[in-house]
Amino acid sequence: MTRSRPRPLTGSQTMTRRSFVLAIPVLGLAAAAFPRRIRAAQVAVQTFNGPMADAEAVYRPVTLEPKPNAKPSMTDAQRDDLEHQIHCQCGCNLDVYTCRTTDFACSVSPAMHSDVMGLVVGGHSAQEILAAFKSMYGEKVLMSPVKSGFNLVGYTMPFVALGTGAVVVAALLQRWKSRTRAMGSVSHPHVDATEGELAALDAAVRKDG
């Protein structure tokens, strides 16, 4: 019984395998370039094991009167960016946009998203919308706390401490340089004497010793 020899790869098959091998680094780069925000959202969804709140328990309508002759105040992309600044109240650690696009079991983020859309259609700016949500839910609804009061102190204190340290170090260096110059300016007293007088003085000192 004769064994059939493996058929040699054709040119097209060689190119196909070669293309696959060469494509592996490209796939790695593409994975590395995947948006950080989406990867973080996926991690947050996987690590969140707490109870999810029902919309009826935590949701509060956020509405404002439409402005006269109101037109949408922003594009859909700008609205999505705004929702990244609003914390979903279902109990997760995600913003409204990420929660409603990754966790389809949540009933809170779609309701908050509907409020955002209504405020945008009503002609309200991003700051006005954030202020409306803050007045309804408190500062916890913001993904980043407002830089005011104690929060402002927390933001600025590291920079103040760094600046103070730099001033102290500069003052110490200046004082050290001044002392170095003062020590360098002290010179030995000049003795006005001839070589013979110096030799006689040296002999007298030895004799006394």
C-alpha positions in Angstrom: 0.0 0.0 0.0 1.6 3.2 -1.1 1.3 6.4 0.9 0.3 9.5 -0.9 2.9 12.2 -0.7 1.6 15.6 0.6 1.0 17.9 -2.2 3.3 21.0 -2.4 1.6 24.3 -1.5 0.5 26.3 -4.4 1.6 29.9 -4.8 -1.8 31.2 -3.7 -1.8 29.0 -0.6 1.7 30.2 0.3 0.7 33.8 0.0 -2.5 33.2 2.0 -0.5 31.7 5.0 2.2 34.3 4.6 -0.4 37.1 4.7 -1.9 35.5 7.8 1.4 35.5 9.6 2.2 39.0 8.6 -1.2 40.1 9.7 -0.7 39.0 13.3 1.4 42.1 14.4 -1.2 44.3 12.7 -4.0 42.7 14.7 -1.9 43.2 17.9 -1.5 46.9 17.1 -5.2 47.2 16.3 -6.1 45.6 19.7 -3.7 48.0 21.4 -5.3 51.0 19.7 -8.8 49.9 20.9 -10.4 52.9 22.7 -9.4 52.9 26.4 -12.8 54.2 27.4 -14.6 51.1 25.9 -12.1 48.7 27.4 -12.5 50.4 30.8 -16.2 50.1 30.5 -16.0 46.4 29.7 -13.8 45.9 32.8 -16.2 47.8 35.0 -19.2 45.8 33.7 -17.4 42.6 34.4 -16.3 43.6 37.9 -19.6 45.1 39.0 -21.4 42.5 41.1 -23.6 44.7 43.2 -27.4 44.9 43.0 -28.7 47.0 40.1 -31.3 49.6 41.2 -34.6 49.7 39.4 -35.5 52.9 37.6 -38.6 53.4 39.8 -36.5 53.5 42.9 -33.7 55.9 41.8 -34.7 57.6 38.7 -35.9 61.2 38.9 -37.0 63.1 35.8 -34.8 66.0 34.9 -36.7 68.6 32.8 -36.4 72.3 31.9 -38.7 74.5 30.0 -37.7 74.6 26.3 -36.1 77.9 25.3 -38.1 80.2 22.9 -37.7 79.0 19.3 -35.5 76.2 20.6 -33.2 74.2 18.4 -31.0 71.2 19.3 -28.1 72.7 21.2 -25.6 70.0 20.1 -25.0 67.1 17.7 -25.5 63.5 18.6 -21.7 63.1 19.1 -21.6 66.1 21.4 -24.5 64.7 23.3 -22.8 61.4 23.7 -19.7 63.2 25.1 -21.9 65.0 27.5 -23.4 61.7 28.7 -19.9 60.5 29.5 -19.9 63.2 32.2 -23.1 62.0 33.9 -23.0 59.1 36.3 -25.7 56.5 35.9 -27.6 56.0 39.1 -28.3 52.3 38.8 -25.4 51.5 41.2 -22.7 50.9 38.7 -19.5 53.0 38.3 -20.3 53.9 34.7 -21.5 57.0 32.9 -24.9 57.1 31.3 -23.6 56.6 27.7 -21.4 53.6 28.6 -24.0 52.0 30.8 -26.8 52.2 28.2 -24.6 50.9 25.4 -23.0 48.0 27.3 -25.5 46.9 29.9 -28.9 46.4 28.3 -30.4 45.1 31.5 -30.2 48.6 33.1 -33.4 50.5 33.1 -31.9 53.7 34.6 -29.5 54.8 31.9 -32.1 54.8 29.1 -34.4 57.0 31.2 -31.5 59.4 32.0 -30.6 59.4 28.3 -34.1 60.4 27.4 -33.9 63.4 29.7 -30.6 64.4 28.1 -32.2 64.2 24.7 -35.1 66.3 25.8 -32.9 69.0 27.3 -30.8 69.1 24.1 -33.9 69.5 21.9 -35.0 72.2 24.3 -31.9 74.3 23.4 -30.1 74.0 26.7 -26.3 74.0 26.8 -24.0 71.3 28.2 -23.4 73.4 31.4 -27.1 74.0 31.9 -27.9 70.3 31.5 -25.2 69.3 33.9 -26.5 71.8 36.4 -30.0 70.5 36.0 -28.9 66.9 36.8 -26.8 68.1 39.7 -29.8 70.0 41.2 -31.9 66.8 41.0 -29.4 64.1 42.1 -26.7 66.1 43.8 -23.0 66.2 42.9 -22.8 62.4 42.9 -24.4 62.5 39.4 -21.2 64.0 38.0 -18.4 61.8 36.9 -15.9 64.5 38.0 -16.7 66.7 41.0 -17.0 70.4 40.4 -13.9 72.4 41.2 -15.2 74.6 43.9 -15.1 74.9 47.7 -13.3 71.9 49.3 -13.1 70.2 45.9 -11.2 73.2 44.6 -8.8 73.0 47.5 -8.2 69.3 46.8 -7.4 70.1 43.2 -5.1 73.1 43.9 -3.4 71.9 47.1 -0.8 69.7 45.3 0.2 72.6 43.0 0.4 75.0 46.0 2.6 72.6 47.9 4.8 72.1 44.9 5.2 75.8 44.3 6.0 76.4 48.0 8.6 73.7 48.0 10.2 75.2 44.9 10.4 78.7 46.6 11.9 77.2 49.7 14.5 75.3 47.8 15.4 78.4 45.7 15.8 80.4 48.9 18.1 77.8 50.4 20.2 77.7 47.3 20.5 81.4 47.2 21.6 81.5 50.8 24.2 78.8 50.3 25.6 80.6 47.3 25.9 83.8 49.3 27.8 82.1 52.1 30.1 80.5 49.5 30.9 83.9 48.0 31.5 85.4 51.4 33.9 82.6 52.4 35.7 82.9 49.1 36.2 86.6 49.5 38.2 86.2 52.7 41.9 86.5 51.8 45.0 85.9 53.7 46.7 89.1 55.1 49.5 90.4 53.0 52.9 90.6 54.7 55.2 93.4 53.3 58.7 92.0 54.0 61.8 91.1 52.2 63.2 87.6 51.8 65.9 88.4 54.3 63.5 89.6 56.9 61.3 86.6 56.4 64.4 84.3 56.8 65.4 86.1 60.0 61.8 85.8 61.3 61.8 82.1 60.6 65.1 81.6 62.3 63.9 83.5 65.4 60.8 81.4 65.6 62.9 78.2 65.4 65.2 79.5 68.0 62.4 80.2 70.4 60.9 76.8 69.7 
